[in-house]
Amino acid sequence: MRILLALLLAACGGVPVVGPIQVHRMSHESMVVLLNDEGRPVCAGVLVEEGILTAAHCVTFSRTMPIGTHDGLQDGGRFLDEQVVRVLRVNLGADLALLERPVGLNATLPLSSGDPIPGEAVVTCGHPAGIPYVCHTGTVSREVHRFDEHRLWFGIDAGLVPGMSGGPVISSRGELLGINDFMLDGTVVGGVIAPETVRHFLENLP
């Protein structure tokens, strides 16, 4: 079941938008933490209908992955609700992976039906440097480009650091616009896996 969005109609064109506070709340509800063996955050994942979507380089060749949620976060960054889920599928070319979604985690994000537009406002979330549940606001700074034959990407001006990988980039419509992937060397541009690549990955699950 997707998050029930309280949509506001913009004054011009009747375009549905979601306020920034709502987007931040949605990100906390729909995002999970991928943990290392010591129970510390290493990457992020986002709840979609098919499971938990993340970046493939976050799980490498693991068959299972420990996760935590915002509801289980305690002082000191520990997670009382830590549990181990199965890795269902990995596509190294697209740098996407799908994990099992435990029963009860239903706050899924809908995937954007369109491409990001340069100048469009976004919120990007993750667990930078092991700090759980951090979100940054920014804009789309580069239109969709082909990374290689397997992956399309676009750029945002909200810098990505270790711990942000696999986290969601959310549009002002409350939709999943992409997955945090990499940082362009020598720039402040964060590389995000584009919705078309995400859609192709999810539509071609075994």
VOBA-1610 file (N, C-alpha, C; in pm, whole numbers, padded with zeros to 5 digits, always signed):
BEGIN
Met+00084-00119+00000Met+00000+00000+00000Met+00088+00123+00000Arg+00063+00212-00092Arg+00145+00332-00101Arg+00107+00433+00006Ile+00201+00522+00033Ile+00173+00628+00129Ile+00055+00711+00080Leu-00038+00740+00169Leu-00150+00826+00132Leu-00103+00970+00136Leu-00097+01030+00018Leu-00043+01165+00007Leu-00154+01269+00022Ala-00127+01367+00106Ala-00217+01481+00114Ala-00172+01580+00008Leu-00230+01569-00111Leu-00183+01647-00225Leu-00246+01786-00223Leu-00163+01883-00253Leu-00208+02021-00268Leu-00200+02055-00416Leu-00300+02128-00468Leu-00297+02167-00608Leu-00228+02301-00622Ala-00126+02304-00707Ala-00053+02428-00730Ala-00144+02527-00802Ala-00118+02653-00780Ala-00204+02756-00836Ala-00202+02757-00988Cys-00089+02726-01047Cys-00080+02731-01193Cys-00082+02589-01248Gly-00178+02564-01335Gly-00181+02438-01406Gly-00240+02323-01328Gly-00273+02342-01200Gly-00331+02234-01123Gly-00240+02116-01104Val-00108+02141-01098Val-00012+02032-01083Val-00004+01991-00937Pro-00025+01862-00905Pro-00020+01821-00765Pro+00120+01827-00709Val+00136+01890-00593Val+00265+01900-00529Val+00251+01862-00382Val+00361+01828-00319Val+00363+01793-00177Val+00461+01888-00110Gly+00424+01940+00007Gly+00511+02033+00078Gly+00638+01965+00125Pro+00747+02043+00145Pro+00876+01986+00184Pro+00871+01911+00316Ile+00790+01957+00411Ile+00780+01886+00538Ile+00719+01748+00516Gln+00617+01742+00430Gln+00555+01614+00399Gln+00654+01520+00331Val+00734+01575+00239Val+00831+01492+00168Val+00932+01433+00266His+00980+01514+00360His+01074+01463+00460His+01010+01353+00545Arg+00884+01373+00583Arg+00814+01270+00661Arg+00799+01142+00580Met+00763+01157+00454Met+00749+01040+00366Met+00881+00965+00354Ser+00991+01039+00344Ser+01122+00974+00328Ser+01155+00889+00450His+01123+00937+00568His+01151+00861+00690His+01065+00735+00697Glu+00940+00745+00652Glu+00850+00630+00656Glu+00887+00526+00551Ser+00938+00570+00438Ser+00959+00478+00325Ser+01103+00430+00313Met+01193+00481+00396Met+01335+00447+00383Met+01377+00352+00495Val+01465+00259+00460Val+01524+00169+00560Val+01674+00190+00563Val+01736+00135+00665Val+01881+00143+00683Val+01940+00006+00655Leu+02041-00001+00570Leu+02117-00123+00550Leu+02234-00120+00647Leu+02249-00224+00726Leu+02344-00224+00838Leu+02462-00316+00810Asn+02576-00284+00875Asn+02690-00374+00869Asn+02682-00474+00984Asp+02784-00556+00998Asp+02782-00661+01102Asp+02781-00605+01243Glu+02818-00477+01256Glu+02819-00414+01388Glu+02690-00336+01415Gly+02595-00345+01322Gly+02468-00276+01339Gly+02471-00129+01306Arg+02572-00086+01228Arg+02585+00055+01191Arg+02540+00077+01047Pro+02481+00195+01016Pro+02433+00221+00880Pro+02547+00226+00779Val+02527+00160+00666Val+02624+00165+00557Val+02562+00216+00427Cys+02433+00193+00409Cys+02362+00236+00289Cys+02216+00256+00325Ala+02140+00301+00226Ala+01996+00320+00243Ala+01921+00233+00143Gly+01793+00216+00168Gly+01704+00148+00075Gly+01568+00214+00084Val+01485+00196-00019Val+01354+00259-00020Val+01247+00154-00049Leu+01134+00167+00019Leu+01025+00072+00003Leu+00948+00100-00126Val+00937-00001-00211Val+00853+00003-00330Val+00761-00119-00324Glu+00664-00125-00414Glu+00568-00236-00410Glu+00637-00372-00417Glu+00746-00380-00495Glu+00811-00508-00519Glu+00903-00552-00405Gly+00944-00459-00319Gly+01035-00494-00211Gly+01110-00372-00162Ile+01236-00390-00123Ile+01324-00280-00082Ile+01424-00258-00194Leu+01420-00140-00252Leu+01509-00106-00363Leu+01632-00033-00311Thr+01749-00073-00361Thr+01874-00008-00319Thr+01975-00018-00432Ala+02094+00031-00409Ala+02202+00021-00507Ala+02272-00113-00493Ala+02307-00173-00606Ala+02369-00306-00604Ala+02502-00304-00530His+02578-00194-00540His+02709-00192-00473His+02696-00189-00321Cys+02573-00171-00271Cys+02551-00175-00126Cys+02543-00319-00074Val+02506-00412-00159Val+02489-00550-00113Val+02593-00645-00171Thr+02666-00599-00275Thr+02768-00679-00345Thr+02713-00819-00375Phe+02773-00922-00318Phe+02729-01058-00348Phe+02661-01125-00228Ser+02611-01044-00136Ser+02545-01098-00018Ser+02411-01162-00054Arg+02376-01267+00018Arg+02246-01331+00001Arg+02143-01278+00099Thr+02190-01219+00207Thr+02102-01158+00307Thr+02161-01025+00349Met+02077-00941+00411Met+02121-00808+00453Met+02046-00768+00578Pro+02116-00725+00684Pro+02046-00672+00802Pro+01996-00531+00775Ile+01874-00502+00821Ile+01816-00369+00802Ile+01756-00320+00933Gly+01734-00188+00939Gly+01661-00126+01049Gly+01568-00021+00992Thr+01475+00027+01074Thr+01380+00127+01030Thr+01381+00247+01124His+01316+00354+01079His+01310+00476+01160His+01240+00452+01293Asp+01137+00367+01293Asp+01063+00339+01416Asp+01150+00268+01520Gly+01252+00194+01473Gly+01336+00121+01566Gly+01462+00194+01607Leu+01480+00318+01557Leu+01601+00394+01586Leu+01602+00442+01731Gln+01713+00415+01799Gln+01729+00455+01939Gln+01845+00555+01952Asp+01854+00620+02069Asp+01966+00709+02096Asp+02097+00632+02080Gly+02193+00696+02016Gly+02321+00630+01991Gly+02325+00562+01856Gly+02214+00573+01779Gly+02214+00520+01643Gly+02195+00370+01634Arg+02150+00306+01740Arg+02124+00162+01736Arg+01978+00137+01694Phe+01952+00017+01644Phe+01819-00016+01595Phe+01764-00137+01671Leu+01655-00116+01744Leu+01595-00224+01820Leu+01523-00324+01731Asp+01485-00279+01609Asp+01408-00365+01520Asp+01494-00429+01412Glu+01625-00437+01434Glu+01712-00496+01333Glu+01664-00636+01295Gln+01658-00661+01164Gln+01621-00793+01115Gln+01695-00820+00985Val+01705-00946+00950Val+01779-00987+00831Val+01679-01022+00722Val+01700-00965+00602Val+01612-00992+00488Val+01692-01053+00375Arg+01623-01121+00285Arg+01688-01185+00171Arg+01713-01084+00059Val+01825-01101-00009Val+01851-01026-00132Val+01787-01105-00246Leu+01687-01045-00311Leu+01609-01116-00411Leu+01670-01110-00551Arg+01726-00995-00585Arg+01783-00981-00719Arg+01886-00869-00720Val+01993-00890-00795Val+02099-00790-00812Val+02128-00774-00960Asn+02133-00649-01008Asn+02174-00618-01144Asn+02293-00524-01135Leu+02413-00579-01153Leu+02534-00498-01136Leu+02545-00392-01244Gly+02497-00422-01365Gly+02504-00324-01473Gly+02422-00200-01443Ala+02301-00221-01396Ala+02214-00108-01360Ala+02248-00054-01222Asp+02330-00126-01145Asp+02364-00094-01006Asp+02238-00083-00921Leu+02149-00181-00937Leu+02026-00187-00859Leu+02011-00325-00796Ala+01951-00327-00679Ala+01923-00453-00611Ala+01787-00444-00544Leu+01723-00560-00531Leu+01593-00567-00465Leu+01603-00663-00348Leu+01559-00617-00232Leu+01559-00696-00110Leu+01415-00730-00071Glu+01402-00833+00006Glu+01273-00873+00060Glu+01218-00761+00149Arg+01087-00732+00135Arg+01021-00632+00220Arg+00945-00703+00330Pro+00986-00685+00456Pro+00918-00755+00566Pro+00772-00715+00580Val+00694-00805+00633Val+00554-00778+00662Val+00544-00658+00757Gly+00453-00568+00725Gly+00432-00451+00810Gly+00497-00325+00759Leu+00591-00338+00667Leu+00653-00218+00608Leu+00578-00187+00478Asn+00480-00099+00489Asn+00388-00075+00378Asn+00394+00065+00320Ala+00481+00150+00372Ala+00485+00289+00329Ala+00568+00303+00200Thr+00519+00243+00093Thr+00594+00241-00032Thr+00580+00373-00108Leu+00683+00405-00186Leu+00681+00523-00270Leu+00646+00484-00413Pro+00560+00561-00481Pro+00533+00536-00622Pro+00647+00588-00708Leu+00678+00516-00816Leu+00784+00557-00907Leu+00733+00666-01000Ser+00814+00768-01023Ser+00777+00876-01113Ser+00752+00823-01254Ser+00650+00877-01317Ser+00617+00835-01452Ser+00691+00915-01558Gly+00761+01020-01517Gly+00833+01105-01612Gly+00978+01124-01572Asp+01056+01182-01665Asp+01196+01210-01638Asp+01211+01336-01554Pro+01318+01345-01477Pro+01347+01468-01403Pro+01378+01583-01498Ile+01342+01703-01456Ile+01362+01823-01538Ile+01465+01912-01470Pro+01569+01957-01543Pro+01667+02047-01482Pro+01600+02166-01415Gly+01641+02194-01292Gly+01581+02300-01213Gly+01471+02252-01120Glu+01426+02130-01139Glu+01320+02073-01056Glu+01370+02052-00913Ala+01288+02087-00815Ala+01324+02070-00675Ala+01312+01923-00634Val+01409+01876-00556Val+01408+01738-00509Val+01455+01733-00365Val+01426+01619-00301Val+01481+01588-00168Val+01555+01456-00182Thr+01680+01451-00138Thr+01758+01328-00143Thr+01792+01286+00000Cys+01781+01156+00026Cys+01793+01109+00164Cys+01886+00988+00174Gly+01940+00969+00292Gly+02027+00855+00319Gly+02080+00861+00460His+02195+00800+00479His+02255+00791+00612His+02404+00830+00601Pro+02432+00957+00570Pro+02570+01000+00544Pro+02662+00979+00663Ala+02778+00921+00636Ala+02878+00896+00740Ala+02819+00819+00857Gly+02720+00735+00830Gly+02661+00654+00936Gly+02558+00725+01021Ile+02523+00849+00987Ile+02422+00924+01062Ile+02285+00891+01002Pro+02197+00828+01079Pro+02072+00779+01020Pro+01974+00891+00983Tyr+01907+00871+00873Tyr+01792+00950+00832Tyr+01823+01100+00819Val+01905+01130+00720Val+01938+01269+00687Val+01886+01298+00547Cys+01821+01412+00530Cys+01769+01453+00400Cys+01824+01590+00363His+01851+01608+00234His+01895+01737+00181His+01800+01779+00070Thr+01773+01908+00062Thr+01696+01961-00050Thr+01794+02009-00157Gly+01751+02002-00280Gly+01836+02045-00391Gly+01754+02055-00518Thr+01823+02059-00630Thr+01757+02066-00759Thr+01824+01970-00857Val+01750+01935-00960Val+01808+01857-01069Val+01903+01950-01146Ser+02029+01913-01154Ser+02129+02000-01215Ser+02174+01951-01353Arg+02141+01826-01385Arg+02179+01773-01516Arg+02071+01676-01562Glu+02032+01692-01688Glu+01926+01608-01744Glu+01973+01463-01756Val+01880+01376-01789Val+01909+01233-01798Val+02012+01207-01909His+02115+01130-01875His+02220+01090-01969His+02239+00939-01960Arg+02298+00883-02061Arg+02329+00740-02059Arg+02466+00720-01996Phe+02470+00642-01889Phe+02596+00608-01823Phe+02668+00501-01904Asp+02594+00398-01941Asp+02643+00292-02029Asp+02520+00222-02084Glu+02536+00105-02143Glu+02423+00037-02205Glu+02320-00011-02104His+02356-00015-01976His+02266-00068-01874His+02198+00039-01789Arg+02251+00161-01790Arg+02208+00257-01689Arg+02194+00398-01744Leu+02080+00462-01708Leu+02061+00605-01731Leu+02073+00677-01597Trp+02127+00798-01600Trp+02143+00873-01476Trp+02115+01020-01500Phe+02089+01093-01390Phe+02079+01238-01396Phe+02153+01296-01276Gly+02178+01427-01279Gly+02256+01491-01173Gly+02172+01578-01083Ile+02210+01583-00955Ile+02150+01675-00859Ile+02261+01755-00791Asp+02226+01873-00742Asp+02329+01958-00680Asp+02341+01936-00530Ala+02269+01838-00477Ala+02284+01800-00336Ala+02389+01690-00330Gly+02505+01722-00273Gly+02617+01629-00275Gly+02587+01496-00208Leu+02638+01389-00267Leu+02622+01255-00210Leu+02753+01211-00146Val+02742+01152-00030Val+02860+01102+00042Val+02833+00957+00081Pro+02937+00883+00121Pro+02915+00745+00164Pro+02805+00735+00269Gly+02717+00638+00251Gly+02601+00623+00338Gly+02473+00670+00272Met+02486+00752+00166Met+02369+00800+00092Met+02330+00702-00018Ser+02422+00615-00059Ser+02395+00523-00169Ser+02271+00439-00141Gly+02191+00420-00246Gly+02070+00339-00234Gly+01950+00414-00183Gly+01970+00538-00136Gly+01860+00617-00082Gly+01776+00680-00192Pro+01657+00727-00157Pro+01567+00783-00257Pro+01594+00930-00289Val+01566+00967-00413Val+01551+01106-00452Val+01402+01124-00480Ile+01339+01215-00407Ile+01194+01231-00410Ile+01157+01364-00473Ser+01060+01361-00563Ser+01016+01482-00632Ser+00918+01560-00546Ser+00884+01681-00591Ser+00786+01763-00520Ser+00646+01705-00533Arg+00630+01602-00616Arg+00500+01534-00628Arg+00492+01414-00533Gly+00598+01393-00455Gly+00598+01281-00363Gly+00625+01148-00430Glu+00693+01151-00544Glu+00725+01030-00619Glu+00873+00998-00612Leu+00905+00870-00628Leu+01044+00828-00633Leu+01101+00865-00769Leu+01196+00959-00768Leu+01253+01008-00893Leu+01380+00933-00931Gly+01445+00870-00835Gly+01567+00796-00865Gly+01632+00743-00738Ile+01745+00674-00759Ile+01821+00613-00649Ile+01961+00672-00644Asn+02003+00720-00526Asn+02138+00775-00509Asn+02242+00672-00550Asp+02340+00716-00631Asp+02434+00618-00685Asp+02581+00655-00667Phe+02622+00775-00711Phe+02763+00809-00707Phe+02782+00961-00706Met+02905+01002-00681Met+02942+01144-00682Met+03043+01165-00793Leu+03020+01266-00877Leu+03115+01296-00984Leu+03241+01357-00924Asp+03356+01297-00951Asp+03482+01345-00896Asp+03506+01492-00930Gly+03549+01567-00830Gly+03585+01706-00850Gly+03468+01800-00870Thr+03346+01753-00842Thr+03227+01837-00859Thr+03138+01824-00736Val+03029+01900-00738Val+02927+01886-00633Val+02804+01817-00690Val+02820+01752-00804Val+02708+01686-00871Val+02695+01542-00822Gly+02577+01506-00772Gly+02549+01369-00733Gly+02482+01296-00847Gly+02526+01174-00873Gly+02469+01093-00980Gly+02357+01006-00928Val+02243+01011-00995Val+02123+00939-00950Val+02075+00847-01063Ile+02043+00723-01030Ile+01988+00629-01128Ile+01849+00677-01170Ala+01828+00691-01299Ala+01706+00752-01352Ala+01585+00659-01343Pro+01463+00716-01341Pro+01343+00635-01326Pro+01323+00532-01435Glu+01366+00559-01557Glu+01350+00461-01664Glu+01430+00334-01636Thr+01552+00350-01584Thr+01634+00234-01549Thr+01572+00158-01432Val+01521+00232-01333Val+01454+00167-01219Val+01332+00090-01268Arg+01253+00152-01355Arg+01131+00086-01406Arg+01166-00041-01483His+01266-00035-01567His+01306-00153-01645His+01352-00265-01552Phe+01425-00231-01447Phe+01471-00331-01350Phe+01352-00398-01282Leu+01256-00318-01236Leu+01143-00374-01163Leu+01047-00451-01252Glu+01034-00409-01376Glu+00943-00477-01468Glu+00999-00607-01523Asn+01127-00631-01501Asn+01190-00750-01554Asn+01242-00842-01444Leu+01172-00839-01331Leu+01207-00930-01222Leu+01167-01072-01261Pro+01242-01174-01217Pro+01207-01312-01249Pro+01072-01351-01192
//
